């Protein structure tokens, strides 16, 4: 997909020729594939900008950055890297969450109890319900644990897009409700 189409709803500056096609998204420089858009995410302990050169060497076609880097690839310069990643990921994966009711549950205590109470209410009303969180995912009766090494490495959009391709969802995807626990 064309870089500028992906970034059409992102408040950003553009450095370099942004008329390029993007074939994938990554924010782990070790997993970049040729044609990927690499997100330089500023973390609590590490700064993704330090890994941009490695990402470009592995084939990243462009970067999303908070500051211009001395690398010869197109760069989208943004103020909020995580917001840009969410918006661009949604565009890349076809905005699958637009077809769902999303209910976010956050806090220190009571998330699991609240989640299962809402799930029970929705199921009793005849709705198909999915749950995603940092530890466990569930769709209908099928559940699986998150791999501890991969928690939070995928965007919600990529996860939901993957779920759309599974048979368990195809039949009633438009009425699916997703409970997000974070």
C-alpha positions as CSV (number, residue, x, y, z in Angstrom):
1,X,0.0,0.0,0.0
2,X,1.3,3.5,-0.8
3,X,2.9,5.2,2.2
4,X,1.0,8.5,1.9
5,X,-2.3,6.6,1.7
6,X,-1.4,4.9,4.9
7,X,-0.5,8.2,6.5
8,X,-3.4,10.2,5.2
9,X,-4.9,10.7,8.7
10,X,-1.6,11.2,10.5
11,X,-0.4,14.6,11.5
12,X,3.2,14.4,10.1
13,X,5.9,16.0,8.2
14,X,7.4,14.1,5.2
15,X,11.1,13.9,4.5
16,X,12.1,12.2,1.3
17,X,10.0,10.7,-1.5
18,X,6.9,9.2,0.1
19,X,5.5,7.9,-3.2
20,X,6.6,4.3,-2.3
21,X,4.7,1.1,-1.6
22,X,4.8,-0.5,1.8
23,X,4.5,-4.2,2.1
24,X,4.5,-4.7,5.9
25,X,4.8,-2.9,9.2
26,X,7.3,-3.5,12.0
27,X,8.5,-2.0,15.2
28,X,11.0,-4.7,16.0
29,X,14.2,-4.0,14.0
30,X,15.2,-7.7,14.2
31,X,12.0,-8.7,12.3
32,X,12.0,-6.1,9.5
33,X,11.5,-7.5,6.0
34,X,12.2,-5.7,2.7
35,X,9.5,-3.1,2.0
36,X,8.4,-2.7,5.6
37,X,7.5,0.6,7.3
38,X,9.6,0.7,10.5
39,X,8.2,2.6,13.5
40,X,10.9,4.1,15.7
41,X,9.0,3.9,19.0
42,X,10.3,5.8,22.0
43,X,10.0,3.4,24.9
44,X,10.6,3.6,28.6
45,X,14.1,2.0,28.5
46,X,14.9,1.8,24.7
47,X,14.5,4.2,21.9
48,X,13.5,2.7,18.5
49,X,15.4,5.5,16.8
50,X,18.6,3.7,17.8
51,X,17.6,0.7,15.8
52,X,16.5,2.5,12.6
53,X,19.8,2.0,10.9
54,X,19.5,-1.8,11.4
55,X,15.9,-1.7,10.1
56,X,17.0,0.1,7.0
57,X,19.9,-2.4,6.4
58,X,17.3,-5.2,6.6
59,X,15.2,-3.5,4.0
60,X,12.9,-1.0,5.7
61,X,11.5,1.1,2.9
62,X,10.5,4.0,5.2
63,X,10.5,5.2,8.8
64,X,8.1,6.7,11.2
65,X,10.2,8.9,13.5
66,X,9.9,11.7,16.1
67,X,13.0,13.4,14.7
68,X,14.7,13.3,11.3
69,X,17.5,10.7,11.1
70,X,20.5,10.8,8.9
71,X,19.3,7.8,6.8
72,X,18.5,7.7,3.1
73,X,14.9,6.5,3.3
74,X,11.6,8.4,3.4
75,X,10.6,9.5,6.9
76,X,7.3,10.5,8.4
77,X,8.1,12.8,11.2
78,X,5.4,12.7,13.9
79,X,4.9,14.1,17.4
80,X,3.2,10.9,18.8
81,X,4.8,7.7,17.5
82,X,2.3,5.4,19.1
83,X,-0.7,7.2,17.8
84,X,0.8,7.2,14.3
85,X,1.4,3.5,14.6
86,X,-2.2,2.9,15.6
87,X,-3.6,5.0,12.7
88,X,-1.3,3.6,10.1
89,X,-1.8,0.0,11.2
90,X,-5.5,0.5,11.0
91,X,-5.2,1.7,7.4
92,X,-2.8,-1.1,6.5
93,X,-5.0,-3.8,7.8
94,X,-8.3,-2.3,6.5
95,X,-9.5,-0.9,9.9
96,X,-11.0,-4.2,11.1
97,X,-12.1,-2.6,14.4
98,X,-14.7,-0.5,12.5
99,X,-16.8,-3.6,12.1
100,X,-16.8,-4.4,15.8
101,X,-18.0,-2.9,19.1
102,X,-14.9,-2.3,21.1
103,X,-15.0,-2.2,24.9
104,X,-11.8,-1.2,26.7
105,X,-11.3,-2.3,30.3
106,X,-8.4,-0.8,32.2
107,X,-7.4,-0.3,35.8
108,X,-5.5,-1.9,38.7
109,X,-8.1,-4.2,40.1
110,X,-11.3,-5.9,38.8
111,X,-10.5,-6.1,35.1
112,X,-11.0,-9.9,34.8
113,X,-14.2,-9.9,36.8
114,X,-15.6,-7.0,34.8
115,X,-14.5,-8.6,31.5
116,X,-16.3,-11.9,32.2
117,X,-19.4,-10.1,33.5
118,X,-19.7,-8.1,30.3
119,X,-18.9,-11.2,28.2
120,X,-21.7,-13.2,30.0
121,X,-24.2,-10.4,29.4
122,X,-23.3,-10.1,25.7
123,X,-23.3,-13.9,25.2
124,X,-26.7,-14.2,26.9
125,X,-28.0,-11.5,24.5
126,X,-26.9,-13.7,21.6
127,X,-23.7,-11.9,20.6
128,X,-20.3,-13.4,19.7
129,X,-17.6,-12.1,22.0
130,X,-13.8,-11.9,21.7
131,X,-11.4,-11.0,24.5
132,X,-7.9,-9.8,24.0
133,X,-5.4,-8.8,26.6
134,X,-1.7,-9.0,27.5
135,X,-2.0,-12.6,28.8
136,X,-4.9,-14.3,27.2
137,X,-7.1,-14.2,24.0
138,X,-10.5,-15.8,23.5
139,X,-13.0,-16.0,20.7
140,X,-16.2,-17.9,21.6
141,X,-15.0,-21.0,23.4
142,X,-11.6,-21.0,21.8
143,X,-8.9,-19.4,24.0
144,X,-5.1,-19.2,23.9
145,X,-2.4,-17.6,26.0
146,X,-0.2,-14.8,24.7
147,X,3.4,-15.8,24.2
148,X,5.2,-13.8,26.9
149,X,7.9,-12.8,24.4
150,X,5.3,-11.4,21.9
151,X,2.9,-9.5,24.3
152,X,2.1,-6.1,22.9
153,X,4.3,-6.6,19.9
154,X,1.4,-6.8,17.5
155,X,-1.0,-3.9,17.0
156,X,-4.6,-4.5,17.7
157,X,-5.4,-4.0,14.0
158,X,-3.1,-6.8,12.9
159,X,-4.6,-9.1,15.5
160,X,-8.2,-8.3,14.5
161,X,-7.3,-8.6,10.8
162,X,-5.9,-12.0,11.5
163,X,-9.0,-13.0,13.5
164,X,-11.2,-11.9,10.5
165,X,-9.5,-14.6,8.3
166,X,-10.3,-17.4,10.7
167,X,-13.4,-19.5,10.1
168,X,-14.6,-19.1,13.7
169,X,-15.2,-15.4,13.0
170,X,-16.4,-15.3,9.4
171,X,-20.0,-16.3,10.1
172,X,-20.8,-13.5,12.4
173,X,-17.9,-11.1,12.4
174,X,-20.1,-7.9,12.0
175,X,-21.8,-8.6,15.3
176,X,-18.6,-9.5,17.2
177,X,-17.8,-7.5,20.3
178,X,-14.2,-7.3,21.5
179,X,-13.3,-6.7,25.1
180,X,-9.8,-5.2,25.5
181,X,-8.1,-5.8,28.8
182,X,-5.0,-3.7,29.4
